[in-house]
């Protein structure tokens, strides 16, 4: 099939490559404009642009897809279908209806669960045992179109936002190839979505990562995993931001206030929460790389009774 591919981040790249490897003709890759990144604020290509250029696929980077000249450019390629994976802009009806097979979306959740911008991380934060990917026929709603195919992925006990991202990216790529094959064959059976049983998976920001020690240890530990690698969970120690990368729940309580260091061992320190304690195992302070708690404790002093946050 002649495909216009629309996507931007690393999550989208696997699907672009899988479609090309399956023999589909990617006539155009549409992605967000280049952005300045890093300390030097140098302009960098979005991952989809990098992948497309390596394969000789033309790239189009409109500021706003709703502009008439953008829609004229897309129509010029006469694609059979558009595939949309984490593109980053809402598509108007004219684009949704432009190709004979419409717009197919790969969404990183088992719809109608976790509609929205950050379904991967919220699945971890909310303690889901199973996540997955869904291919969907897009409509004008936000992740509300008819479901086409699904693939379930169980979450490991130590699953992070990063590890689940990679699993779902691979699963979504394979599922999209299967979806286009069945679309061509006419064997898909679209299924309407009901109401979502979960809250909208709102976009992540750095402030979300600030640990509230008056929450339960189980909740905080899931937050730490869900926000790993970005934007990361953090607290304050010695007037410095301390990122927490790995922790373990201890069900026992002490008589200490939430946020208080209750025990300091050779390779960990424990912190009281509203319910249970959190055993800190890996962390990072400004100017240093991630380190296990043992390495941190050999260089810095943390005492029982110290209050984090």
C-alpha positions in Angstrom: 0.0 0.0 0.0 1.0 3.6 -0.5 1.4 5.0 3.0 1.8 8.5 4.5 3.3 8.0 7.9 2.8 10.5 10.6 4.8 10.3 13.8 7.5 12.1 15.8 9.2 10.4 18.9 11.3 7.2 19.2 8.1 5.2 19.9 7.0 5.8 16.3 10.2 4.7 14.6 9.7 0.9 14.9 6.3 1.1 13.1 7.8 3.2 10.3 10.6 0.7 9.8 8.3 -2.3 10.1 5.9 -1.0 7.5 8.8 -0.3 5.1 10.3 -3.8 5.7 6.9 -5.4 5.1 6.9 -4.0 1.5 4.6 -1.0 1.9 5.6 2.2 0.0 6.1 5.0 2.5 5.6 7.9 0.2 6.0 10.6 2.9 6.9 10.9 6.6 5.2 13.7 8.4 6.7 14.8 11.7 7.0 17.8 14.0 9.5 20.6 13.2 13.1 20.3 14.5 13.6 21.6 18.0 16.6 22.9 20.0 17.7 20.5 22.7 20.5 20.0 25.2 22.6 22.7 26.9 23.8 24.1 23.6 20.3 24.4 22.3 21.3 22.9 18.9 18.5 22.1 16.5 17.9 18.3 16.4 15.8 16.2 14.1 12.8 14.3 15.6 13.6 10.5 15.6 11.1 9.8 12.8 12.8 12.3 10.5 16.2 10.6 11.2 14.8 7.2 10.4 13.0 8.4 7.3 16.0 10.1 5.8 18.1 7.0 6.4 15.7 5.1 4.2 15.4 7.9 1.6 11.8 8.7 2.5 10.7 12.3 1.9 10.0 14.3 5.0 7.4 17.0 5.6 7.4 19.1 8.9 4.4 21.4 9.0 4.0 23.7 12.0 0.2 23.1 11.8 -1.4 20.3 9.8 -4.7 22.3 9.7 -3.2 24.9 7.3 -4.7 24.6 3.8 -1.3 24.3 2.2 -0.4 21.4 4.4 -3.5 19.5 3.4 -2.8 20.2 -0.3 0.7 18.8 0.2 -0.7 15.6 1.8 -3.3 15.1 -1.0 -0.6 15.4 -3.6 0.8 12.0 -2.6 -2.5 10.1 -3.2 -1.8 7.6 -0.4 -4.0 4.6 0.2 -3.8 5.0 3.9 -2.3 7.2 6.6 -0.7 5.6 9.6 -0.4 7.9 12.7 1.8 7.0 15.7 2.3 9.6 18.4 2.4 12.5 15.8 1.6 15.2 18.3 -1.0 17.3 16.5 -4.8 16.8 16.2 -5.9 15.9 12.7 -8.9 17.7 11.1 -11.7 15.7 9.4 -10.3 16.6 5.9 -7.1 14.7 6.6 -8.9 11.8 8.4 -11.0 11.3 5.3 -8.3 12.0 2.7 -7.1 8.5 2.0 -9.4 5.6 0.8 -8.6 3.6 4.0 -8.5 6.6 6.3 -6.1 7.1 9.2 -4.9 4.1 11.2 -3.5 4.9 14.7 -1.3 2.8 16.9 -2.2 3.7 20.6 -0.1 2.4 23.5 -2.9 1.1 25.7 -5.7 -1.4 25.6 -8.4 1.1 24.5 -10.7 2.5 25.8 -8.3 2.5 28.8 -5.8 5.3 29.1 -6.8 7.6 26.2 -4.5 10.5 26.1 -0.9 11.6 25.8 1.0 9.3 28.3 -0.7 5.9 28.5 2.5 4.0 29.0 3.6 5.8 32.1 0.1 6.0 33.7 -0.3 2.2 33.3 2.8 1.7 35.5 1.8 4.5 38.0 -1.7 3.1 38.4 -0.4 -0.4 39.1 -1.8 -2.2 36.0 -0.9 -5.9 35.6 -1.5 -5.9 31.9 -1.1 -3.2 29.2 -0.9 -3.4 25.5 -1.4 -1.7 22.1 -4.5 -1.1 20.1 -4.8 -0.2 16.4 -7.7 2.2 15.8 -9.6 3.8 12.9 -9.2 7.4 13.8 -12.2 9.8 14.1 -12.4 13.4 15.2 -12.5 12.4 18.9 -9.4 12.0 21.1 -8.5 8.3 20.9 -12.2 7.4 20.5 -12.2 5.7 17.1 -13.2 2.2 16.3 -10.8 -0.4 17.6 -9.3 -2.8 15.0 -6.7 -5.1 16.7 -5.2 -5.5 20.1 -2.1 -7.0 21.6 -1.7 -7.5 25.4 1.6 -7.1 27.2 1.9 -8.2 30.9 3.8 -5.9 33.2 6.8 -7.2 35.2 7.0 -6.4 38.9 9.9 -4.1 38.2 8.5 -2.6 35.0 9.4 1.0 34.3 8.0 3.6 31.9 11.1 3.1 29.8 11.0 -0.7 29.6 7.2 -0.8 28.9 7.8 1.9 26.2 10.2 -0.4 24.4 7.9 -3.4 24.6 4.8 -1.6 23.4 6.7 0.1 20.6 7.8 -3.3 19.2 4.3 -4.8 19.7 2.7 -1.8 18.1 4.9 -2.1 15.0 4.0 -5.7 14.5 0.3 -5.1 15.1 0.2 -2.2 12.6 1.7 -4.4 9.9 -1.0 -7.1 10.6 -3.7 -4.4 10.6 -2.8 -3.1 7.2 -2.7 -6.6 5.8 -6.2 -7.4 7.1 -7.3 -3.9 6.0 -6.3 -4.8 2.4 -7.9 -8.2 2.7 -11.1 -6.8 4.1 -11.1 -9.1 7.1 -11.1 -6.5 9.9 -14.0 -6.3 12.2 -14.0 -2.8 13.8 -15.3 -2.6 17.3 -16.9 0.5 18.9 -15.3 1.9 22.1 -17.3 2.3 25.3 -16.7 4.7 28.0 -13.1 4.7 29.3 -12.8 3.0 32.8 -9.7 5.0 33.5 -8.9 8.7 33.9 -7.4 10.6 30.9 -3.7 9.8 30.6 -2.6 13.4 30.8 0.7 14.6 29.6 3.7 14.3 32.0 5.6 17.2 33.5 8.5 17.6 35.9 6.4 18.7 38.8 4.6 15.4 38.8 7.8 13.7 39.9 8.0 15.5 43.3 7.5 12.7 45.9 4.7 13.3 48.5 5.8 11.2 51.4 2.3 11.3 52.9 1.3 8.9 50.1 1.6 5.2 50.6 4.9 3.4 49.9 3.2 1.3 47.2 2.0 4.4 45.4 5.4 6.2 45.6 7.3 3.1 44.3 5.0 2.9 41.3 5.5 6.6 40.6 9.3 6.1 40.7 9.0 3.3 38.1 6.4 5.0 35.9 8.5 8.2 35.6 11.7 6.4 34.9 13.5 7.6 32.7 11.5 10.9 32.3 10.7 13.1 34.0 11.9 11.1 37.1 10.7 11.1 40.7 12.5 13.3 43.1 12.7 14.6 46.7 15.0 17.1 48.5 18.0 16.2 50.5 20.4 18.8 52.0 18.7 21.5 49.9 19.5 19.5 46.8 17.2 17.7 44.4 17.6 13.9 44.8 16.2 11.8 42.0 15.1 8.3 43.1 15.5 5.7 40.4 14.9 2.5 42.3 13.1 1.6 45.6 11.5 -1.3 47.4 8.4 -1.3 49.5 8.8 -2.4 53.1 5.3 -3.0 54.6 6.3 -2.4 58.2 5.6 1.0 59.8 7.5 3.0 62.4 6.4 5.8 64.6 8.3 8.4 62.5 6.6 11.1 60.4 6.3 10.6 56.6 9.5 11.5 54.9 11.8 10.6 57.9 14.8 8.3 57.4 14.1 5.4 59.6 17.1 3.2 58.9 20.5 3.5 57.3 22.1 0.3 56.1 25.3 -0.5 54.1 23.6 -0.3 50.7 20.2 1.4 51.4 18.3 3.8 53.6 14.6 3.5 54.4 12.0 6.3 54.5 8.7 6.3 56.3 5.6 7.0 54.2 1.9 7.3 55.1 1.7 3.5 55.0 4.9 1.4 54.9 8.5 2.4 54.3 10.4 2.8 51.1 13.9 1.3 50.8 15.9 3.5 48.6 18.3 1.5 46.4 19.3 3.8 43.5 19.5 7.6 43.3 21.1 10.6 41.7 22.1 14.0 43.0 23.0 17.1 40.9 26.3 16.8 39.1 26.6 13.1 39.6 25.6 10.0 37.6 23.0 7.5 38.8 24.4 5.4 41.6 23.3 2.7 44.0 22.5 3.8 47.5 25.6 2.0 48.8 27.9 4.2 46.7 26.0 7.3 47.8 26.3 6.4 51.5 30.0 5.9 51.2 30.4 9.5 50.0 27.7 11.3 51.8 26.2 11.2 55.3 22.5 10.3 55.9 21.3 9.9 59.4 18.3 8.3 61.0 15.7 10.9 61.8 16.6 13.1 58.9 13.5 14.5 57.1 13.5 14.3 53.3 11.5 16.8 51.2 
